[in-house]
Amino acid sequence: MTYSEEISNQLNELLEKNYDAEKGYLNAADNVESKNLKIFFKRRASERSEFAKELRTEILQYGEIPEDSGSFKGVVHRNWMSLKSTFSSNNEEAILEEALRGEKASLEEYNDLIKEPNLPPSIDALLLKHKNAIQAAINTEKVEEELLA
């Protein structure tokens, strides 16, 4: 496997996770009543869509084929969120907790890839930008969670 293939494989994994996160946030927005939470989740979905576009561009620049959908694991997670929201007495808090858990997992994925030695500067900068935005979302979600509690 060439260096370009290895990098694009790792970027494709992040791409899938961003597709999953986008769909998860749209699902969350559909399952909450709070106008503020709906807006918050829709903004996160839009942000993840933008992340996916940026990752696709990087993958294409390496001459590789970007993934065009999310992962099976993401589908399972979204289904769990739907089920949890259906049976939870406090839907919004449960959905926000699940979104926070998903963001923390995303942050770990980004942190792992950023640690890779010899990443091209353009990818390093892109990953750092995404990581910082995810961390900001986590901080915002924690505040929202406190407000709901």
Secondary structure, DSSP 4 states (H G I P E B T S, - for coil): --HHHHHHHHHHHHHHHHHHHHHHHHHHHHT---HHHHHHHHHHHHHHHHHHHHHHHHHHHTT-PPP-S--HHHHHHHHHHHHHHHH-SSHHHHHHHHHHHHHHHHHHHHHHHHTSTT--HHHHHHHHHHHHHHHHHHHHHHHHHHHH-
